[in-house]
Amino acid sequence: MELLESETKTKNTTTIVVTHDIRLIGYCDKVYNMTVGVLTLQEEGR
């Protein structure tokens, strides 16, 4: 994850990670939750 985070910042791009592992939340600027096919913003910022 550190490599992915570094490359994302270096190249000034957006990376979307889909996971069930909540331990990765610390790497994210925004976290969305999908329930019954609907995305909702769960957490913003670190």
N, CA, C, O and CB atoms as a CASP TS submission, in Angstrom:
PFRMAT TS
TARGET T0000
AUTHOR 0000-0000-0000
METHOD Language model
MODEL 1
PARENT N/A
ATOM      1  N   MET     1       0.814  -1.189   0.000  1.00  0.00           N
ATOM      2  CA  MET     1       0.000   0.000   0.000  1.00  0.00           C
ATOM      3  C   MET     1       0.858   1.252   0.000  1.00  0.00           C
ATOM      4  O   MET     1       0.479   2.260  -0.598  1.00  0.00           O
ATOM      5  CB  MET     1      -0.926  -0.002   1.189  1.00  0.00           C
ATOM      6  N   GLU     2       2.009   1.205   0.662  1.00  0.00           N
ATOM      7  CA  GLU     2       2.878   2.383   0.674  1.00  0.00           C
ATOM      8  C   GLU     2       3.338   2.734  -0.741  1.00  0.00           C
ATOM      9  O   GLU     2       3.401   3.909  -1.103  1.00  0.00           O
ATOM     10  CB  GLU     2       4.096   2.143   1.584  1.00  0.00           C
ATOM     11  N   LEU     3       3.657   1.719  -1.535  1.00  0.00           N
ATOM     12  CA  LEU     3       4.085   1.951  -2.916  1.00  0.00           C
ATOM     13  C   LEU     3       2.947   2.552  -3.733  1.00  0.00           C
ATOM     14  O   LEU     3       3.160   3.501  -4.487  1.00  0.00           O
ATOM     15  CB  LEU     3       4.571   0.637  -3.563  1.00  0.00           C
ATOM     16  N   LEU     4       1.760   2.016  -3.591  1.00  0.00           N
ATOM     17  CA  LEU     4       0.601   2.530  -4.313  1.00  0.00           C
ATOM     18  C   LEU     4       0.321   3.979  -3.921  1.00  0.00           C
ATOM     19  O   LEU     4       0.039   4.811  -4.783  1.00  0.00           O
ATOM     20  CB  LEU     4      -0.633   1.656  -4.039  1.00  0.00           C
ATOM     21  N   GLU     5       0.398   4.280  -2.635  1.00  0.00           N
ATOM     22  CA  GLU     5       0.181   5.643  -2.152  1.00  0.00           C
ATOM     23  C   GLU     5       1.240   6.598  -2.708  1.00  0.00           C
ATOM     24  O   GLU     5       0.918   7.706  -3.137  1.00  0.00           O
ATOM     25  CB  GLU     5       0.195   5.673  -0.613  1.00  0.00           C
ATOM     26  N   SER     6       2.489   6.169  -2.699  1.00  0.00           N
ATOM     27  CA  SER     6       3.591   6.987  -3.198  1.00  0.00           C
ATOM     28  C   SER     6       3.434   7.284  -4.689  1.00  0.00           C
ATOM     29  O   SER     6       3.595   8.427  -5.116  1.00  0.00           O
ATOM     30  CB  SER     6       4.925   6.288  -2.941  1.00  0.00           C
ATOM     31  N   GLU     7       3.122   6.266  -5.472  1.00  0.00           N
ATOM     32  CA  GLU     7       2.955   6.446  -6.918  1.00  0.00           C
ATOM     33  C   GLU     7       1.767   7.354  -7.229  1.00  0.00           C
ATOM     34  O   GLU     7       1.826   8.164  -8.155  1.00  0.00           O
ATOM     35  CB  GLU     7       2.770   5.086  -7.608  1.00  0.00           C
ATOM     36  N   THR     8       0.710   7.221  -6.467  1.00  0.00           N
ATOM     37  CA  THR     8      -0.475   8.055  -6.671  1.00  0.00           C
ATOM     38  C   THR     8      -0.134   9.525  -6.446  1.00  0.00           C
ATOM     39  O   THR     8      -0.536  10.381  -7.233  1.00  0.00           O
ATOM     40  CB  THR     8      -1.616   7.618  -5.727  1.00  0.00           C
ATOM     41  N   LYS     9       0.599   9.819  -5.383  1.00  0.00           N
ATOM     42  CA  LYS     9       0.970  11.205  -5.084  1.00  0.00           C
ATOM     43  C   LYS     9       2.005  11.732  -6.068  1.00  0.00           C
ATOM     44  O   LYS     9       1.904  12.874  -6.517  1.00  0.00           O
ATOM     45  CB  LYS     9       1.508  11.315  -3.659  1.00  0.00           C
ATOM     46  N   THR    10       3.002  10.912  -6.411  1.00  0.00           N
ATOM     47  CA  THR    10       4.055  11.326  -7.335  1.00  0.00           C
ATOM     48  C   THR    10       3.484  11.678  -8.704  1.00  0.00           C
ATOM     49  O   THR    10       3.892  12.663  -9.320  1.00  0.00           O
ATOM     50  CB  THR    10       5.102  10.224  -7.473  1.00  0.00           C
ATOM     51  N   LYS    11       2.546  10.875  -9.175  1.00  0.00           N
ATOM     52  CA  LYS    11       1.971  11.074 -10.509  1.00  0.00           C
ATOM     53  C   LYS    11       0.715  11.933 -10.483  1.00  0.00           C
ATOM     54  O   LYS    11       0.092  12.167 -11.519  1.00  0.00           O
ATOM     55  CB  LYS    11       1.652   9.736 -11.139  1.00  0.00           C
ATOM     56  N   ASN    12       0.341  12.408  -9.278  1.00  0.00           N
ATOM     57  CA  ASN    12      -0.837  13.262  -9.117  1.00  0.00           C
ATOM     58  C   ASN    12      -2.067  12.646  -9.787  1.00  0.00           C
ATOM     59  O   ASN    12      -2.733  13.287 -10.601  1.00  0.00           O
ATOM     60  CB  ASN    12      -0.565  14.655  -9.698  1.00  0.00           C
ATOM     61  N   THR    13      -2.354  11.400  -9.433  1.00  0.00           N
ATOM     62  CA  THR    13      -3.481  10.680 -10.002  1.00  0.00           C
ATOM     63  C   THR    13      -4.424  10.210  -8.899  1.00  0.00           C
ATOM     64  O   THR    13      -4.149  10.376  -7.710  1.00  0.00           O
ATOM     65  CB  THR    13      -2.993   9.489 -10.836  1.00  0.00           C
ATOM     66  N   THR    14      -5.515   9.632  -9.312  1.00  0.00           N
ATOM     67  CA  THR    14      -6.479   9.038  -8.389  1.00  0.00           C
ATOM     68  C   THR    14      -6.371   7.531  -8.475  1.00  0.00           C
ATOM     69  O   THR    14      -6.260   6.974  -9.568  1.00  0.00           O
ATOM     70  CB  THR    14      -7.926   9.506  -8.702  1.00  0.00           C
ATOM     71  N   THR    15      -6.401   6.873  -7.340  1.00  0.00           N
ATOM     72  CA  THR    15      -6.397   5.418  -7.290  1.00  0.00           C
ATOM     73  C   THR    15      -7.637   4.970  -6.536  1.00  0.00           C
ATOM     74  O   THR    15      -7.935   5.473  -5.453  1.00  0.00           O
ATOM     75  CB  THR    15      -5.097   4.871  -6.616  1.00  0.00           C
ATOM     76  N   ILE    16      -8.350   4.030  -7.115  1.00  0.00           N
ATOM     77  CA  ILE    16      -9.537   3.479  -6.469  1.00  0.00           C
ATOM     78  C   ILE    16      -9.214   2.064  -6.031  1.00  0.00           C
ATOM     79  O   ILE    16      -8.793   1.232  -6.835  1.00  0.00           O
ATOM     80  CB  ILE    16     -10.777   3.507  -7.423  1.00  0.00           C
ATOM     81  N   VAL    17      -9.415   1.799  -4.748  1.00  0.00           N
ATOM     82  CA  VAL    17      -9.158   0.473  -4.181  1.00  0.00           C
ATOM     83  C   VAL    17     -10.480  -0.069  -3.661  1.00  0.00           C
ATOM     84  O   VAL    17     -11.165   0.587  -2.876  1.00  0.00           O
ATOM     85  CB  VAL    17      -8.075   0.529  -3.038  1.00  0.00           C
ATOM     86  N   VAL    18     -10.832  -1.260  -4.097  1.00  0.00           N
ATOM     87  CA  VAL    18     -12.049  -1.919  -3.619  1.00  0.00           C
ATOM     88  C   VAL    18     -11.611  -3.064  -2.725  1.00  0.00           C
ATOM     89  O   VAL    18     -10.896  -3.964  -3.165  1.00  0.00           O
ATOM     90  CB  VAL    18     -12.954  -2.429  -4.811  1.00  0.00           C
ATOM     91  N   THR    19     -12.043  -3.031  -1.460  1.00  0.00           N
ATOM     92  CA  THR    19     -11.587  -4.040  -0.504  1.00  0.00           C
ATOM     93  C   THR    19     -12.604  -4.224   0.617  1.00  0.00           C
ATOM     94  O   THR    19     -13.470  -3.378   0.840  1.00  0.00           O
ATOM     95  CB  THR    19     -10.221  -3.650   0.080  1.00  0.00           C
ATOM     96  N   HIS    20     -12.480  -5.327   1.300  1.00  0.00           N
ATOM     97  CA  HIS    20     -13.270  -5.578   2.511  1.00  0.00           C
ATOM     98  C   HIS    20     -12.402  -5.390   3.753  1.00  0.00           C
ATOM     99  O   HIS    20     -12.873  -5.581   4.874  1.00  0.00           O
ATOM    100  CB  HIS    20     -13.874  -7.006   2.486  1.00  0.00           C
ATOM    101  N   ASP    21     -11.134  -5.017   3.560  1.00  0.00           N
ATOM    102  CA  ASP    21     -10.166  -4.907   4.650  1.00  0.00           C
ATOM    103  C   ASP    21     -10.154  -3.483   5.204  1.00  0.00           C
ATOM    104  O   ASP    21      -9.561  -2.591   4.598  1.00  0.00           O
ATOM    105  CB  ASP    21      -8.753  -5.309   4.168  1.00  0.00           C
ATOM    106  N   ILE    22     -10.798  -3.264   6.338  1.00  0.00           N
ATOM    107  CA  ILE    22     -10.903  -1.911   6.895  1.00  0.00           C
ATOM    108  C   ILE    22      -9.568  -1.373   7.405  1.00  0.00           C
ATOM    109  O   ILE    22      -9.461  -0.185   7.710  1.00  0.00           O
ATOM    110  CB  ILE    22     -11.911  -1.898   8.021  1.00  0.00           C
ATOM    111  N   ARG    23      -8.555  -2.224   7.503  1.00  0.00           N
ATOM    112  CA  ARG    23      -7.235  -1.746   7.936  1.00  0.00           C
ATOM    113  C   ARG    23      -6.623  -0.791   6.917  1.00  0.00           C
ATOM    114  O   ARG    23      -5.692  -0.058   7.249  1.00  0.00           O
ATOM    115  CB  ARG    23      -6.290  -2.929   8.168  1.00  0.00           C
ATOM    116  N   LEU    24      -7.122  -0.783   5.691  1.00  0.00           N
ATOM    117  CA  LEU    24      -6.574   0.079   4.644  1.00  0.00           C
ATOM    118  C   LEU    24      -7.145   1.492   4.674  1.00  0.00           C
ATOM    119  O   LEU    24      -6.690   2.355   3.924  1.00  0.00           O
ATOM    120  CB  LEU    24      -6.830  -0.534   3.295  1.00  0.00           C
ATOM    121  N   ILE    25      -8.124   1.738   5.521  1.00  0.00           N
ATOM    122  CA  ILE    25      -8.761   3.057   5.588  1.00  0.00           C
ATOM    123  C   ILE    25      -7.740   4.160   5.867  1.00  0.00           C
ATOM    124  O   ILE    25      -7.892   5.279   5.377  1.00  0.00           O
ATOM    125  CB  ILE    25      -9.847   3.067   6.671  1.00  0.00           C
ATOM    126  N   GLY    26      -6.717   3.860   6.638  1.00  0.00           N
ATOM    127  CA  GLY    26      -5.704   4.852   6.978  1.00  0.00           C
ATOM    128  C   GLY    26      -4.946   5.404   5.781  1.00  0.00           C
ATOM    129  O   GLY    26      -4.331   6.466   5.881  1.00  0.00           O
ATOM    130  N   TYR    27      -4.975   4.713   4.664  1.00  0.00           N
ATOM    131  CA  TYR    27      -4.296   5.165   3.455  1.00  0.00           C
ATOM    132  C   TYR    27      -5.202   6.017   2.569  1.00  0.00           C
ATOM    133  O   TYR    27      -4.735   6.593   1.586  1.00  0.00           O
ATOM    134  CB  TYR    27      -3.787   3.973   2.671  1.00  0.00           C
ATOM    135  N   CYS    28      -6.464   6.101   2.896  1.00  0.00           N
ATOM    136  CA  CYS    28      -7.452   6.700   1.997  1.00  0.00           C
ATOM    137  C   CYS    28      -7.798   8.139   2.364  1.00  0.00           C
ATOM    138  O   CYS    28      -7.849   8.503   3.539  1.00  0.00           O
ATOM    139  CB  CYS    28      -8.709   5.868   1.997  1.00  0.00           C
ATOM    140  N   ASP    29      -8.034   8.947   1.335  1.00  0.00           N
ATOM    141  CA  ASP    29      -8.520  10.310   1.538  1.00  0.00           C
ATOM    142  C   ASP    29     -10.038  10.313   1.693  1.00  0.00           C
ATOM    143  O   ASP    29     -10.593  11.113   2.446  1.00  0.00           O
ATOM    144  CB  ASP    29      -8.097  11.218   0.365  1.00  0.00           C
ATOM    145  N   LYS    30     -10.701   9.410   0.971  1.00  0.00           N
ATOM    146  CA  LYS    30     -12.154   9.272   1.065  1.00  0.00           C
ATOM    147  C   LYS    30     -12.493   7.793   1.108  1.00  0.00           C
ATOM    148  O   LYS    30     -11.857   6.977   0.440  1.00  0.00           O
ATOM    149  CB  LYS    30     -12.872   9.976  -0.130  1.00  0.00           C
ATOM    150  N   VAL    31     -13.496   7.458   1.895  1.00  0.00           N
ATOM    151  CA  VAL    31     -13.954   6.075   2.002  1.00  0.00           C
ATOM    152  C   VAL    31     -15.451   6.053   1.723  1.00  0.00           C
ATOM    153  O   VAL    31     -16.226   6.779   2.346  1.00  0.00           O
ATOM    154  CB  VAL    31     -13.631   5.469   3.412  1.00  0.00           C
ATOM    155  N   TYR    32     -15.839   5.214   0.784  1.00  0.00           N
ATOM    156  CA  TYR    32     -17.247   5.045   0.450  1.00  0.00           C
ATOM    157  C   TYR    32     -17.699   3.662   0.881  1.00  0.00           C
ATOM    158  O   TYR    32     -16.910   2.718   0.917  1.00  0.00           O
ATOM    159  CB  TYR    32     -17.492   5.256  -1.063  1.00  0.00           C
ATOM    160  N   ASN    33     -18.956   3.560   1.202  1.00  0.00           N
ATOM    161  CA  ASN    33     -19.553   2.286   1.576  1.00  0.00           C
ATOM    162  C   ASN    33     -20.623   1.951   0.538  1.00  0.00           C
ATOM    163  O   ASN    33     -21.402   2.820   0.146  1.00  0.00           O
ATOM    164  CB  ASN    33     -20.157   2.338   3.027  1.00  0.00           C
ATOM    165  N   MET    34     -20.662   0.695   0.093  1.00  0.00           N
ATOM    166  CA  MET    34     -21.698   0.279  -0.840  1.00  0.00           C
ATOM    167  C   MET    34     -22.669  -0.655  -0.123  1.00  0.00           C
ATOM    168  O   MET    34     -22.285  -1.693   0.415  1.00  0.00           O
ATOM    169  CB  MET    34     -21.080  -0.413  -2.086  1.00  0.00           C
ATOM    170  N   THR    35     -23.924  -0.257  -0.134  1.00  0.00           N
ATOM    171  CA  THR    35     -24.985  -1.066   0.448  1.00  0.00           C
ATOM    172  C   THR    35     -26.101  -1.199  -0.579  1.00  0.00           C
ATOM    173  O   THR    35     -26.662  -0.199  -1.027  1.00  0.00           O
ATOM    174  CB  THR    35     -25.512  -0.441   1.778  1.00  0.00           C
ATOM    175  N   VAL    36     -26.413  -2.401  -0.939  1.00  0.00           N
ATOM    176  CA  VAL    36     -27.450  -2.711  -1.927  1.00  0.00           C
ATOM    177  C   VAL    36     -27.227  -1.897  -3.209  1.00  0.00           C
ATOM    178  O   VAL    36     -28.171  -1.355  -3.784  1.00  0.00           O
ATOM    179  CB  VAL    36     -28.861  -2.423  -1.343  1.00  0.00           C
ATOM    180  N   GLY    37     -25.971  -1.821  -3.642  1.00  0.00           N
ATOM    181  CA  GLY    37     -25.626  -1.156  -4.893  1.00  0.00           C
ATOM    182  C   GLY    37     -25.572   0.359  -4.838  1.00  0.00           C
ATOM    183  O   GLY    37     -25.396   0.997  -5.875  1.00  0.00           O
ATOM    184  N   VAL    38     -25.716   0.956  -3.662  1.00  0.00           N
ATOM    185  CA  VAL    38     -25.694   2.415  -3.529  1.00  0.00           C
ATOM    186  C   VAL    38     -24.442   2.833  -2.768  1.00  0.00           C
ATOM    187  O   VAL    38     -24.190   2.359  -1.660  1.00  0.00           O
ATOM    188  CB  VAL    38     -26.973   2.930  -2.807  1.00  0.00           C
ATOM    189  N   LEU    39     -23.648   3.741  -3.381  1.00  0.00           N
ATOM    190  CA  LEU    39     -22.438   4.254  -2.736  1.00  0.00           C
ATOM    191  C   LEU    39     -22.766   5.468  -1.880  1.00  0.00           C
ATOM    192  O   LEU    39     -23.481   6.370  -2.316  1.00  0.00           O
ATOM    193  CB  LEU    39     -21.374   4.616  -3.786  1.00  0.00           C
ATOM    194  N   THR    40     -22.239   5.487  -0.660  1.00  0.00           N
ATOM    195  CA  THR    40     -22.386   6.653   0.209  1.00  0.00           C
ATOM    196  C   THR    40     -21.028   6.969   0.825  1.00  0.00           C
ATOM    197  O   THR    40     -20.256   6.067   1.150  1.00  0.00           O
ATOM    198  CB  THR    40     -23.462   6.403   1.319  1.00  0.00           C
ATOM    199  N   LEU    41     -20.748   8.262   0.980  1.00  0.00           N
ATOM    200  CA  LEU    41     -19.496   8.687   1.588  1.00  0.00           C
ATOM    201  C   LEU    41     -19.526   8.326   3.065  1.00  0.00           C
ATOM    202  O   LEU    41     -20.418   8.743   3.803  1.00  0.00           O
ATOM    203  CB  LEU    41     -19.262  10.211   1.391  1.00  0.00           C
ATOM    204  N   GLN    42     -18.539   7.547   3.482  1.00  0.00           N
ATOM    205  CA  GLN    42     -18.473   7.106   4.874  1.00  0.00           C
ATOM    206  C   GLN    42     -17.508   7.967   5.676  1.00  0.00           C
ATOM    207  O   GLN    42     -17.772   8.291   6.834  1.00  0.00           O
ATOM    208  CB  GLN    42     -18.052   5.639   4.950  1.00  0.00           C
ATOM    209  N   GLU    43     -16.384   8.338   5.057  1.00  0.00           N
ATOM    210  CA  GLU    43     -15.338   9.061   5.778  1.00  0.00           C
ATOM    211  C   GLU    43     -14.576   9.921   4.783  1.00  0.00           C
ATOM    212  O   GLU    43     -14.297   9.483   3.666  1.00  0.00           O
ATOM    213  CB  GLU    43     -14.375   8.081   6.523  1.00  0.00           C
ATOM    214  N   GLU    44     -14.237  11.144   5.182  1.00  0.00           N
ATOM    215  CA  GLU    44     -13.462  12.020   4.312  1.00  0.00           C
ATOM    216  C   GLU    44     -12.270  12.562   5.070  1.00  0.00           C
ATOM    217  O   GLU    44     -12.375  12.940   6.237  1.00  0.00           O
ATOM    218  CB  GLU    44     -14.329  13.172   3.772  1.00  0.00           C
ATOM    219  N   GLY    45     -11.130  12.594   4.392  1.00  0.00           N
ATOM    220  CA  GLY    45      -9.909  13.095   4.998  1.00  0.00           C
ATOM    221  C   GLY    45      -9.255  12.080   5.904  1.00  0.00           C
ATOM    222  O   GLY    45      -9.845  11.059   6.257  1.00  0.00           O
ATOM    223  N   ARG    46      -8.026  12.379   6.273  1.00  0.00           N
ATOM    224  CA  ARG    46      -7.291  11.483   7.174  1.00  0.00           C
ATOM    225  C   ARG    46      -7.043  12.184   8.462  1.00  0.00           C
ATOM    226  O   ARG    46      -6.437  11.613   9.369  1.00  0.00           O
ATOM    227  CB  ARG    46      -5.967  11.016   6.559  1.00  0.00           C
TER
END
